[in-house]
Amino acid sequence: MIIPNETAQDMTRIRRSFDATFKLQVAQMIREQGLSVAQVCRDLGLVDSAVRRWLEQYDAERAGQPGQGKPLTPEQQRIRQLERENQRLREDVSLLKKASAFFARELK
């Protein structure tokens, strides 16, 4: 079977991942330094759609909203961590309440 040249190139692409610090720096370059998305993408070899998602996340976080995806700013990362911890503690309290009610019935 012959694979068209375009498809063969697409198959060899490796999906890159970037940490939150890098994404934050890219978003800040665009928003605070006034660089264009296209220029930053060309200079850093990034895909336009990914950078635009990072910008949406950055803008949402700056507006005090959680945004979608992994948080970029340290504050949002800490908020998400505390929310997970809070949820786990609520579940623990609920379990302990049920256990104490069970043992209270057993003692009667």
DSSP file (Angstrom, degrees, kcal/mol; ACC not computed):
  #  RESIDUE AA STRUCTURE BP1 BP2  ACC     N-H-->O    O-->H-N    N-H-->O    O-->H-N    TCO  KAPPA ALPHA  PHI   PSI    X-CA   Y-CA   Z-CA
    1    1 A M              0   0    0      0, 0.0     2,-0.5     0, 0.0     0, 0.0   0.000 360.0 360.0 360.0 134.7    0.0    0.0    0.0
    2    2 A I        -     0   0    0      0, 0.0     0, 0.0     0, 0.0     0, 0.0  -0.824 360.0-150.7 -98.1 129.5    1.3    3.4   -0.9
    3    3 A I        -     0   0    0     -2,-0.5     5,-0.1     1,-0.0     0, 0.0  -0.853  24.5-113.7 -99.0 129.5    0.9    6.2    1.6
    4    4 A P     >  -     0   0    0      0, 0.0     4,-2.0     0, 0.0     3,-0.3  -0.261  28.7-113.6 -58.6 150.8    0.6    9.7    0.3
    5    5 A N  H  > S+     0   0    0      1,-0.2     4,-1.8     2,-0.2     5,-0.2   0.856 113.8  53.8 -56.9 -40.8    3.5   11.9    1.2
    6    6 A E  H  > S+     0   0    0      1,-0.2     4,-2.1     2,-0.2    -1,-0.2   0.911 109.0  48.3 -62.7 -42.9    1.5   14.3    3.4
    7    7 A T  H  > S+     0   0    0     -3,-0.3     4,-2.0     1,-0.2    -1,-0.2   0.881 107.9  54.8 -67.2 -38.1    0.1   11.4    5.5
    8    8 A A  H  X S+     0   0    0     -4,-2.0     4,-0.8     1,-0.2    -1,-0.2   0.890 109.8  47.2 -62.8 -38.7    3.6    9.9    6.0
    9    9 A Q  H >X S+     0   0    0     -4,-1.8     3,-0.6     1,-0.2     4,-0.5   0.900 109.9  52.8 -68.8 -40.0    4.8   13.2    7.4
   10   10 A D  H >< S+     0   0    0     -4,-2.1     3,-0.9     1,-0.2    -2,-0.2   0.863 105.0  55.8 -63.1 -35.3    1.8   13.5    9.7
   11   11 A M  H 3< S+     0   0    0     -4,-2.0    -1,-0.2     1,-0.2    -2,-0.2   0.752 104.0  54.1 -70.1 -23.6    2.4   10.0   11.1
   12   12 A T  H << S+     0   0    0     -4,-0.8    -1,-0.2    -3,-0.6    -2,-0.2   0.542  82.7 110.4 -89.7  -5.9    6.0   10.9   12.1
   13   13 A R    <<  -     0   0    0     -3,-0.9     2,-0.5    -4,-0.5    -3,-0.0  -0.441  60.1-144.2 -69.5 141.0    4.9   14.0   14.1
   14   14 A I        -     0   0    0     -2,-0.1     2,-0.5     0, 0.0    -2,-0.1  -0.904  16.5-120.5-108.0 133.4    5.4   13.7   17.8
   15   15 A R        -     0   0    0     -2,-0.5     2,-0.2     1,-0.0    -2,-0.0  -0.605  32.3-152.5 -74.4 120.4    2.9   15.3   20.2
   16   16 A R        -     0   0    0     -2,-0.5     2,-0.4     2,-0.0    -1,-0.0  -0.627   5.7-155.9 -92.7 152.3    4.8   17.7   22.3
   17   17 A S        -     0   0    0     -2,-0.2     2,-0.4     0, 0.0    -2,-0.0  -0.968   3.9-159.0-127.5 148.9    3.8   18.7   25.8
   18   18 A F        -     0   0    0     -2,-0.4     2,-0.1     3,-0.0    -2,-0.0  -0.944  18.6-119.1-127.0 144.5    4.7   21.9   27.6
   19   19 A D     >  -     0   0    0     -2,-0.4     4,-2.0     1,-0.1     3,-0.3  -0.349  32.5-104.9 -79.8 165.8    4.7   22.7   31.3
   20   20 A A  H  > S+     0   0    0      1,-0.2     4,-2.5     2,-0.2     5,-0.2   0.827 117.9  58.5 -60.7 -34.3    2.5   25.4   32.9
   21   21 A T  H  > S+     0   0    0      2,-0.2     4,-2.2     1,-0.2    -1,-0.2   0.921 107.3  46.1 -63.3 -44.3    5.5   27.7   33.3
   22   22 A F  H  > S+     0   0    0     -3,-0.3     4,-2.4     2,-0.2    -2,-0.2   0.928 113.0  49.6 -64.0 -45.2    6.2   27.7   29.6
   23   23 A K  H  X S+     0   0    0     -4,-2.0     4,-2.5     1,-0.2    -2,-0.2   0.905 110.9  50.5 -60.5 -41.8    2.6   28.2   28.7
   24   24 A L  H  X S+     0   0    0     -4,-2.5     4,-2.5     1,-0.2    -1,-0.2   0.906 109.5  50.4 -62.9 -42.4    2.3   31.1   31.2
   25   25 A Q  H  X S+     0   0    0     -4,-2.2     4,-2.2     2,-0.2    -2,-0.2   0.901 110.9  49.0 -63.6 -41.0    5.5   32.8   29.7
   26   26 A V  H  X S+     0   0    0     -4,-2.4     4,-1.8     2,-0.2    -2,-0.2   0.941 112.4  47.8 -63.7 -46.8    4.1   32.5   26.2
   27   27 A A  H  X S+     0   0    0     -4,-2.5     4,-2.8     1,-0.2     5,-0.3   0.896 112.0  50.1 -61.7 -40.3    0.7   34.0   27.2
   28   28 A Q  H  X>S+     0   0    0     -4,-2.5     4,-2.6     1,-0.2     5,-0.9   0.877 106.2  55.6 -67.1 -37.2    2.5   36.8   29.1
   29   29 A M  H  X5S+     0   0    0     -4,-2.2     6,-1.4     3,-0.2     4,-0.8   0.913 114.1  41.0 -59.8 -41.3    4.7   37.6   26.0
   30   30 A I  H  X5S+     0   0    0     -4,-1.8     4,-0.6     4,-0.2    -2,-0.2   0.949 123.7  35.3 -73.7 -49.0    1.6   38.0   23.9
   31   31 A R  H  <5S+     0   0    0     -4,-2.8    -3,-0.2    -5,-0.2    -2,-0.2   0.897 128.6  30.7 -75.0 -41.4   -0.6   39.9   26.4
   32   32 A E  H  <5S+     0   0    0     -4,-2.6    -3,-0.2    -5,-0.3    -2,-0.1   0.787 126.4  38.5 -93.6 -29.5    2.0   42.0   28.2
   33   33 A Q  H  <<S-     0   0    0     -5,-0.9    -3,-0.2    -4,-0.8    -2,-0.1   0.525 101.9-125.1 -99.2  -6.6    4.6   42.6   25.5
   34   34 A G     <  +     0   0    0     -4,-0.6    -4,-0.2    -6,-0.3    -3,-0.1   0.704  52.6 156.0  74.4  19.7    2.1   43.0   22.7
   35   35 A L        -     0   0    0     -6,-1.4    -1,-0.2     1,-0.1     2,-0.2  -0.454  44.3-110.6 -75.6 153.5    3.6   40.4   20.5
   36   36 A S     >  -     0   0    0      1,-0.1     4,-2.2    -2,-0.1     5,-0.2  -0.514  14.8-125.3 -83.6 153.8    1.3   38.7   17.9
   37   37 A V  H  > S+     0   0    0      1,-0.2     4,-2.6     2,-0.2     5,-0.2   0.920 112.0  52.5 -60.9 -44.3    0.2   35.1   18.2
   38   38 A A  H  > S+     0   0    0      1,-0.2     4,-2.4     2,-0.2    -1,-0.2   0.903 109.6  48.3 -60.8 -42.5    1.6   34.4   14.7
   39   39 A Q  H  > S+     0   0    0      2,-0.2     4,-2.8     1,-0.2    -1,-0.2   0.928 112.5  47.4 -65.5 -45.2    5.0   35.9   15.5
   40   40 A V  H  X S+     0   0    0     -4,-2.2     4,-2.4     1,-0.2     6,-0.2   0.906 111.9  51.4 -63.2 -41.2    5.3   33.9   18.8
   41   41 A C  H  X>S+     0   0    0     -4,-2.6     5,-1.9    -5,-0.2     4,-1.2   0.919 112.6  45.5 -61.8 -44.1    4.2   30.7   17.0
   42   42 A R  H  <5S+     0   0    0     -4,-2.4     3,-0.3    -5,-0.2    -2,-0.2   0.942 114.9  47.3 -63.8 -47.3    6.8   31.2   14.3
   43   43 A D  H  <5S+     0   0    0     -4,-2.8    -2,-0.2     1,-0.2    -1,-0.2   0.862 123.2  32.2 -64.6 -36.7    9.6   32.1   16.7
   44   44 A L  H  <5S-     0   0    0     -4,-2.4    -1,-0.2    -5,-0.2    -2,-0.2   0.450 106.1-117.9-103.7  -1.1    9.0   29.2   19.1
   45   45 A G  T  <5 +     0   0    0     -4,-1.2     2,-0.2    -3,-0.3    -3,-0.2   0.906  62.7 149.0  68.0  41.4    7.7   26.6   16.6
   46   46 A L      < -     0   0    0     -5,-1.9     2,-0.4    -6,-0.2    -1,-0.2  -0.644  51.1-107.9-107.4 163.6    4.3   26.4   18.2
   47   47 A V     >  -     0   0    0     -2,-0.2     4,-1.9     1,-0.1     3,-0.4  -0.763  22.6-133.9 -91.8 134.4    0.9   25.6   16.8
   48   48 A D  H  > S+     0   0    0     -2,-0.4     4,-2.3     1,-0.2     5,-0.2   0.879 102.7  53.7 -54.1 -45.7   -1.5   28.6   16.6
   49   49 A S  H  > S+     0   0    0      1,-0.2     4,-1.8     2,-0.2    -1,-0.2   0.872 108.1  49.9 -64.1 -37.2   -4.5   26.7   18.1
   50   50 A A  H  > S+     0   0    0     -3,-0.4     4,-2.2     2,-0.2    -1,-0.2   0.929 110.9  48.7 -66.1 -44.7   -2.5   25.6   21.2
   51   51 A V  H  X S+     0   0    0     -4,-1.9     4,-2.2     1,-0.2    -2,-0.2   0.889 109.4  52.9 -64.2 -38.7   -1.3   29.1   21.9
   52   52 A R  H  X S+     0   0    0     -4,-2.3     4,-2.2     2,-0.2    -1,-0.2   0.878 108.0  51.0 -65.3 -36.6   -4.8   30.5   21.5
   53   53 A R  H  X S+     0   0    0     -4,-1.8     4,-2.4     2,-0.2    -2,-0.2   0.908 109.3  51.0 -63.9 -41.3   -6.1   27.9   24.1
   54   54 A W  H  X S+     0   0    0     -4,-2.2     4,-2.8     1,-0.2    -2,-0.2   0.896 109.5  51.0 -62.5 -39.2   -3.3   29.0   26.5
   55   55 A L  H  X S+     0   0    0     -4,-2.2     4,-3.0     2,-0.2     5,-0.2   0.908 108.9  50.2 -65.3 -41.5   -4.4   32.6   26.0
   56   56 A E  H  X S+     0   0    0     -4,-2.2     4,-2.4     2,-0.2    -2,-0.2   0.922 112.9  47.1 -61.1 -43.2   -8.0   31.8   26.8
   57   57 A Q  H  X S+     0   0    0     -4,-2.4     4,-2.4     2,-0.2    -2,-0.2   0.925 113.2  48.6 -62.7 -45.8   -6.8   30.0   29.9
   58   58 A Y  H  X S+     0   0    0     -4,-2.8     4,-2.3     1,-0.2    -2,-0.2   0.920 112.2  48.1 -61.4 -46.3   -4.6   32.9   30.9
   59   59 A D  H  X S+     0   0    0     -4,-3.0     4,-1.4     1,-0.2    -1,-0.2   0.905 111.7  50.1 -63.1 -42.0   -7.4   35.4   30.4
   60   60 A A  H  <>S+     0   0    0     -4,-2.4     5,-2.7    -5,-0.2    -1,-0.2   0.921 111.6  48.2 -62.9 -43.4   -9.9   33.4   32.4
   61   61 A E  H ><5S+     0   0    0     -4,-2.4     3,-1.3     1,-0.2    -1,-0.2   0.880 109.3  52.5 -66.1 -37.8   -7.4   33.0   35.3
   62   62 A R  H 3<5S+     0   0    0     -4,-2.3    -1,-0.2     1,-0.3    -2,-0.2   0.798 106.7  54.4 -67.1 -27.0   -6.7   36.7   35.2
   63   63 A A  T 3<5S-     0   0    0     -4,-1.4    -1,-0.3    -5,-0.2    -2,-0.2   0.415 124.2-105.7 -85.6   1.8  -10.4   37.4   35.4
   64   64 A G  T < 5S+     0   0    0     -3,-1.3    -3,-0.2     1,-0.3    -2,-0.1   0.568  81.7 124.6  87.4   9.2  -10.6   35.2   38.5
   65   65 A Q      < -     0   0    0     -5,-2.7    -1,-0.3    -6,-0.2    -2,-0.1  -0.682  67.3-125.5 -98.9 155.8  -12.3   32.3   36.8
   66   66 A P        -     0   0    0      0, 0.0    -5,-0.2     0, 0.0    -1,-0.1   0.783  40.9-161.2 -72.1 -24.9  -10.9   28.7   36.8
   67   67 A G        -     0   0    0     -7,-0.2     2,-0.3     4,-0.1   -10,-0.1  -0.153  28.3 -69.9  70.2-175.2  -10.8   28.4   33.0
   68   68 A Q  S    S+     0   0    0      2,-0.1     2,-0.1     0, 0.0    -8,-0.1  -0.866  92.5  17.5-116.0 151.9  -10.6   25.0   31.4
   69   69 A G  S    S-     0   0    0     -2,-0.3     3,-0.1     2,-0.0     0, 0.0  -0.355 110.4 -17.7  86.1-170.4   -7.7   22.7   31.3
   70   70 A K  S    S-     0   0    0      1,-0.1    -2,-0.1    -2,-0.1     7,-0.1  -0.468  78.0-107.0 -72.0 139.0   -4.7   22.7   33.6
   71   71 A P        -     0   0    0      0, 0.0    -1,-0.1     0, 0.0   -51,-0.1  -0.341  25.3-163.6 -67.8 148.4   -4.1   26.0   35.4
   72   72 A L        +     0   0    0    -15,-0.1   -48,-0.2   -18,-0.1   -14,-0.1   0.831  65.5  69.3 -97.8 -43.4   -1.3   28.2   34.3
   73   73 A T  S  > S-     0   0    0      1,-0.1     4,-2.3   -49,-0.1     5,-0.2  -0.488  81.7-124.9 -83.2 149.4   -0.8   30.6   37.2
   74   74 A P  H  > S+     0   0    0      0, 0.0     4,-2.3     0, 0.0     5,-0.2   0.849 111.5  56.5 -58.6 -33.7    0.6   29.4   40.5
   75   75 A E  H  > S+     0   0    0      2,-0.2     4,-2.4     1,-0.2     5,-0.1   0.934 108.6  44.8 -64.3 -45.6   -2.4   30.9   42.2
   76   76 A Q  H  > S+     0   0    0      2,-0.2     4,-2.5     1,-0.2    -1,-0.2   0.863 111.2  54.1 -67.5 -34.9   -4.8   28.8   40.2
   77   77 A Q  H  X S+     0   0    0     -4,-2.3     4,-2.1     2,-0.2    -1,-0.2   0.918 111.0  46.1 -62.4 -42.6   -2.7   25.7   40.7
   78   78 A R  H  X S+     0   0    0     -4,-2.3     4,-2.6     2,-0.2    -2,-0.2   0.890 110.7  52.7 -67.4 -40.3   -2.9   26.3   44.4
   79   79 A I  H  X S+     0   0    0     -4,-2.4     4,-2.5     2,-0.2    -2,-0.2   0.933 110.2  47.5 -61.2 -46.1   -6.6   26.9   44.3
   80   80 A R  H  X S+     0   0    0     -4,-2.5     4,-2.2     2,-0.2    -1,-0.2   0.905 111.6  51.1 -62.5 -40.7   -7.2   23.6   42.4
   81   81 A Q  H  X S+     0   0    0     -4,-2.1     4,-2.3     1,-0.2    -2,-0.2   0.929 112.0  46.6 -61.8 -45.2   -4.9   21.7   44.9
   82   82 A L  H  X S+     0   0    0     -4,-2.6     4,-2.9     1,-0.2    -2,-0.2   0.861 109.7  54.2 -66.5 -35.8   -6.9   23.1   47.8
   83   83 A E  H  X S+     0   0    0     -4,-2.5     4,-2.3     2,-0.2    -1,-0.2   0.911 109.8  47.2 -64.0 -41.7  -10.2   22.3   46.1
   84   84 A R  H  X S+     0   0    0     -4,-2.2     4,-2.3     2,-0.2    -2,-0.2   0.927 114.1  47.3 -64.3 -44.1   -9.1   18.7   45.7
   85   85 A E  H  X S+     0   0    0     -4,-2.3     4,-2.4     1,-0.2    -2,-0.2   0.911 111.2  51.6 -63.2 -42.6   -8.0   18.5   49.3
   86   86 A N  H  X S+     0   0    0     -4,-2.9     4,-2.3     1,-0.2    -1,-0.2   0.912 109.9  49.3 -59.9 -44.4  -11.2   20.2   50.5
   87   87 A Q  H  X S+     0   0    0     -4,-2.3     4,-2.1     1,-0.2    -1,-0.2   0.912 110.8  49.9 -62.6 -43.5  -13.3   17.6   48.6
   88   88 A R  H  X S+     0   0    0     -4,-2.3     4,-2.2     1,-0.2    -1,-0.2   0.908 110.9  49.4 -62.6 -42.2  -11.3   14.7   50.0
   89   89 A L  H  X S+     0   0    0     -4,-2.4     4,-2.5     2,-0.2    -1,-0.2   0.879 108.6  52.9 -66.0 -37.7  -11.7   16.1   53.6
   90   90 A R  H  X S+     0   0    0     -4,-2.3     4,-2.4     2,-0.2    -1,-0.2   0.909 109.4  49.2 -62.1 -41.4  -15.5   16.5   53.0
   91   91 A E  H  X S+     0   0    0     -4,-2.1     4,-2.3     2,-0.2    -2,-0.2   0.905 110.5  50.8 -64.1 -40.8  -15.6   12.8   51.9
   92   92 A D  H  X S+     0   0    0     -4,-2.2     4,-2.5     2,-0.2    -2,-0.2   0.918 110.6  48.7 -62.1 -44.1  -13.7   11.8   55.0
   93   93 A V  H  X S+     0   0    0     -4,-2.5     4,-2.4     2,-0.2    -2,-0.2   0.913 110.5  51.1 -62.5 -43.3  -16.0   13.7   57.3
   94   94 A S  H  X S+     0   0    0     -4,-2.4     4,-2.1     1,-0.2    -1,-0.2   0.916 111.1  48.1 -60.7 -44.0  -19.1   12.2   55.6
   95   95 A L  H  X S+     0   0    0     -4,-2.3     4,-2.5     1,-0.2    -2,-0.2   0.912 111.2  50.2 -63.6 -43.1  -17.6    8.7   56.1
   96   96 A L  H  X S+     0   0    0     -4,-2.5     4,-2.6     1,-0.2    -1,-0.2   0.876 108.4  52.9 -64.9 -37.3  -16.8    9.4   59.8
   97   97 A K  H  X S+     0   0    0     -4,-2.4     4,-2.2     2,-0.2    -1,-0.2   0.924 111.0  46.7 -62.3 -44.4  -20.3   10.6   60.4
   98   98 A K  H  X S+     0   0    0     -4,-2.1     4,-2.2     1,-0.2    -2,-0.2   0.907 113.0  49.4 -64.5 -41.6  -21.8    7.4   58.9
   99   99 A A  H  X S+     0   0    0     -4,-2.5     4,-2.5     2,-0.2    -2,-0.2   0.913 111.2  48.6 -65.4 -42.1  -19.4    5.3   61.0
  100  100 A S  H  X S+     0   0    0     -4,-2.6     4,-2.1     1,-0.2    -1,-0.2   0.878 111.1  50.6 -66.7 -36.8  -20.2    7.1   64.2
  101  101 A A  H  X S+     0   0    0     -4,-2.2     4,-1.7    -5,-0.2    -1,-0.2   0.905 110.9  49.9 -65.8 -40.4  -23.9    6.8   63.6
  102  102 A F  H  X S+     0   0    0     -4,-2.2     4,-1.7     1,-0.2    -2,-0.2   0.936 113.3  44.0 -61.9 -48.0  -23.5    3.1   62.9
  103  103 A F  H  X S+     0   0    0     -4,-2.5     4,-1.5     1,-0.2    -1,-0.2   0.820 109.0  57.9 -70.2 -30.1  -21.5    2.5   66.1
  104  104 A A  H  X S+     0   0    0     -4,-2.1     4,-0.8     1,-0.2    -1,-0.2   0.890 107.7  47.8 -65.3 -38.4  -23.9    4.6   68.1
  105  105 A R  H  < S+     0   0    0     -4,-1.7     3,-0.5     1,-0.2    -2,-0.2   0.871 108.9  54.3 -66.9 -37.8  -26.7    2.3   67.1
  106  106 A E  H  < S+     0   0    0     -4,-1.7    -1,-0.2     1,-0.2    -2,-0.2   0.818 104.6  54.5 -66.6 -30.6  -24.7   -0.7   68.0
  107  107 A L  H  <        0   0    0     -4,-1.5    -1,-0.2     1,-0.2    -2,-0.2   0.721 360.0 360.0 -77.0 -21.7  -24.1    0.5   71.5
  108  108 A K     <        0   0    0     -4,-0.8    -1,-0.2    -3,-0.5    -2,-0.2   0.481 360.0 360.0 -74.5 360.0  -27.8    1.0   72.2
